[in-house]
Amino acid sequence: MTDQTRWGIHEVQTRNKAVKYQRDLVARAMEHVLKMDESGITDLMIEIEAEYERKYGENVARKYKKTVL
């Protein structure tokens, strides 16, 4: 058992909870994806790609240019 009074324990637990929350979100989303047909999954992929580009597009584009060139 880890000493709960040590420095940094709270930060580690908070990070672990955030990771678990993200994994739970993905698992719940996959439950719904399994019920979709091909056109629904395709539409979802397009929306996810657009959202990803909106949030992280500039950083991803910059990193991609560095590795390609």
C-alpha positions, 0 to 999 in steps of 0.5 A: 500500500502506498503512503497516502501522505507522500507528495504527489499522490493526489496528482497521480490519483487525479491523472489516473481518474482522468485517464479512466474517465476517457477510457470509459467514454470511449467504451460507452461510445463504442457500444453505440458504434456497434449498433450503427450501420456503415453510413452512420459510422462513416458520418461519425468518422467525418464528424470526429475528424472535423472535431479533431482538426478543429481542436488539434489541427494546427499542432498536428499539421506542424508536426506532420510537416516536420516528419515528412520534410 
